[in-house]
Amino acid sequence: MNLARPSESILRALWGLALLALVAAGVAWGIEGRFGAPAVITLILAILLSGIAVYLAPEQVRAWIGGRPFAFGANAVLASAAFIGIMALLNILAVRHAQRWDLTAEKRFSLSPQTLQILQSLPEPVEAMAFFSQNFQFARQDAEDLLDQYRHYSNGKFSYRFIDPVAQASLARQWGVTRDGTILFVMKDRRQEVTLYNEQEFTAALVKLIRPTQPKIYFLTGHGERDVNEEGDNGYAQVRRALEREGYQVESLNLAVTSTVPADAAVIILAGPVRPLLDREVETLKSYLNAGGRMLIALDPSLQISGAGVAESINRVLEDWGVAFREDVIIDPVSSMFTDPLTPLSSRYGFSPITEKLRGIATAFPAARSIEEVRSQPDRFRVVRLVETSGQSWSETDLAGVRQALNQGRLPSPAGKKPGPLALALTVEQVNGKGRLVLFGDADFAANQNVGANLPFANLDLFVNAVNWLSESEALIGLRQSPASTVRALSATPAQIRTVFMLTVVMMPLTVLAVGALVWWQRR
């Protein structure tokens, strides 16, 4: 049967519809990620329309295939296919041999050194089971990106999988999961539940899995110490949360109520007392330390303490250990924060596991006193100057004179004063015992206002690392934020600061004005 040759417009319409159906099939496949019903139907429609066009005008198709445009088109298709093949091969190689580069200055997409250390030293394999239903997919990508980073850096000891708690309800019930978006971190018979998808929560879960028990940290109370539950600027709530993320239980202890230190105390912390210890408390703490106890003491200078005799009562606790807090305030005009000489900024650290990961990273001490070794006893104690001031600092013991000089807008003279470097912090360890001691000449440095995530100092790391060292949890010592987000200490004298000011604020604008005036004068 001979069919009449269809018009050119009908053939164009058939080919156009076939091309449109082919594009629709590709779009449907891209959206669904698979060849579902829409993609299959539109692909069949494209093939059917193309077949009808070929059947109605076979001689036109033969002429087109034999012509030069087809040869050029075929070459273009082959070149495109080769390019696509090469790109697919490169993509396969990239997936199998993945590398990561974080090019942001703050390393905001990188895991912290502490997290990397924990991942690479996992004692047993850990599996994260993420229970996300179809209704909770909006949060899945953030969780999956972070979980994939943990997997990548774990040397094969961390894995994860996603489970739909609706489709696999029996599995969710088996694990006791009742909340959509829950992630369970499981190591052998231990598990930790996480519902927030950030590095702090994930790493805290790993730490709690690694530790079979939670050591107890006791903060002494009753003398106006820093409150671990206070969220204000002067509180220690951020320190408490950081210690809990490290797997510690944090509790308060009032020695005026109980005359003994609890037997389960891993570390005793005395942070910023403003009233002296009672005689009975002095003897209790002294006996605890001498029997192999672990203690951290942070004491502000007398400029900030309202009561008298605070340092003297604490020094009585320390007298057998040969160290003492001095009745002074440190002045450091060279290495200080925001040119405030009463706020030393230091990255001068002694050789200790506490500061090993903090090399070159600054810690700030808003108003601090110095600590000294009053009696050397190398056969009994190992003493390390944990943090030091610069060599241009000095110890000011005339506190009334300091107040008067500051009120007049000047610094007291360093002549005749004890010169730096001065110890801002010390560690003391028994040679033939288990006792350990960490002293800080400032309690402000670990207050909420000085350890926030938006601050570029390693104050929080220094405090928590000290607690980890005291409790013999050295594996947890590390840097809890990227080094790029911390401050590297720079020293500048007042003369250097004035020179920079004159060059940038005065001389450069004057130079521009002078050049402009010269050009105007020549053209007038």
C-alpha positions, 0 to 999 in steps of 0.5 A, a space after each residue: 500500500 502506497 502512502 502519500 508523502 507527509 508534509 514537511 511540517 508534520 515530519 518536523 512536528 514528529 521529530 520535535 515531539 520525539 526530541 521533547 519526549 527524550 528530554 523529558 525522559 532525561 529530566 525524569 531520570 535526573 529527578 528520581 535518580 533511577 529509571 522509574 515509570 515516568 522516565 520509561 514512558 517518555 523514553 518509549 514515546 520518544 522511540 515510537 514517535 521517531 519510528 513513525 517519522 522514519 516509517 513515513 519518510 524513509 528516503 528522507 532519513 537515508 538521504 540525511 544519513 548519507 549527507 555531509 551534515 550527518 557525518 559532522 553530527 556523527 563526529 560530534 556525537 562520538 567526540 561527546 561520547 568520548 568526553 563523557 566516557 573520560 569524565 565518567 572514568 575520572 569520576 570513578 577514580 575520584 570516588 575510589 581514591 577520594 581526597 579532601 581539601 578545606 580551602 577556607 581560612 578558618 578550616 570550617 569544614 575540617 574536623 578538629 585535631 582532637 576529633 581526628 586523634 580520637 577517631 584514629 585511636 578507637 579501640 573497637 569498631 563503632 557503627 552509627 545507625 541513623 534513623 531518618 524517615 522520609 519526613 526527616 530528609 531535610 536534616 539528613 544531608 548535614 548528618 550524612 556529610 559529617 558522618 562521612 567525614 568521621 568514616 573517612 578519618 577513622 582508618 576503617 573503624 567507623 561506619 554508618 548506615 541510614 535506617 527508615 524507622 517507618 519502613 523498618 519499625 521492628 528494627 527501631 523498636 529493637 534499638 528503643 528508638 522513638 524519635 525520628 532523626 536519632 543517631 545511635 553510636 554503637 561500640 560492642 554492647 555500649 551505645 550513645 544517642 545523639 539528636 544534634 548533628 554537630 562535631 561536638 555532639 558526635 565526638 562526645 558520644 565517641 568519648 563516652 563509648 571509649 570510657 567504660 565509666 565516667 570519672 567524677 570532677 568535684 568543684 569546691 564551693 562555700 568560698 565564693 568560687 565560680 559557679 559551674 551552673 552560671 551562664 553569665 560572663 563570670 560563670 563556669 557553665 561552658 567549662 562544665 559542658 566541655 568536661 561533660 562532653 569529655 565523659 566526666 560527671 561534674 558535681 559540687 563539694 562543700 568541705 564545710 558540710 563534709 570533712 572528707 573528700 569523696 573516694 570517687 573523686 578523680 579531680 578536685 577543682 578550686 576555681 576563684 575563691 574570694 574567701 579563705 579556706 577554713 583550717 579544717 578544709 586546709 588540713 583535709 585538702 592537704 591530706 588529700 594531696 599528700 595521699 596521691 590526690 589530684 587538684 586544680 587551683 585557679 586563683 585571681 590576683 588580689 586586685 579582684 579578691 575582696 577578702 583577705 588571706 585567700 592566697 595565704 590559706 591556699 599556700 598552706 595547702 601547697 606548702 609540702 609541695 614547694 610551690 606558692 601563689 605570690 601576692 602580686 599582679 603581672 604587668 606585660 606591656 609587650 605581649 598582652 591582649 588589646 594592649 591591656 598590660 594587665 591581660 597577658 597573652 601567651 604562647 610560651 608553654 613548658 614541656 607538658 602533655 597539657 600544652 603539646 597540642 597548643 604550640 604557638 596558639 595563644 591563651 589570654 589571662 585577664 588580670 593574673 598573679 604569678 606562681 613560684 617554686 619556693 623550695 626545689 625538691 627534685 627527689 620528690 616533685 617534678 615541677 613544670 612552668 606550664 605557661 609563662 609571660 614574656 621577658 619584658 613583663 614584671 611582677 607588681 606587688 604594690 597593688 595600691 600603686 598599680 591602682 593609682 597608676 592605672 587611674 592616672 592612665 600610666 604604668 608603674 615603673 618596672 625598676 626594682 621589680 621581679 622581671 619576667 618570664 613569670 609563671 602564669 601556670 605550674 604543674 607539679 607531680 609526685 615522683 614516687 606517688 600518684 599525686 598531681 597538681 595544676 595551678 593557674 594564677 587566674 580564674 577569669 581565663 576559663 570564665 564563660 566570657 573568655 572561652 566562647 566558641 567565637 573567641 580565638 584563644 585556646 583557654 578552654 583547651 588549656 583548662 580541659 587538657 589540664 583536667 585530662 592530665 590530672 585524671 590520667 586521661 591523656 588520650 583525650 588531650 587535644 585541640 578542640 577547634 581548628 588551629 586556623 580559628 585561634 590566635 597566634 600570639 604576636 609581641 609588639 612594644 608600645 613604640 612599635 604599635 605607635 609606629 604602625 599607627 603613624 604609618 597606616 593612619 597618618 602617613 599613608 593618607 597624608 601621602 595621598 593628599 600630598 600627591 593629589 596637591 602636587 598634581 593639581 599644582 602642576 595642572 593649574 
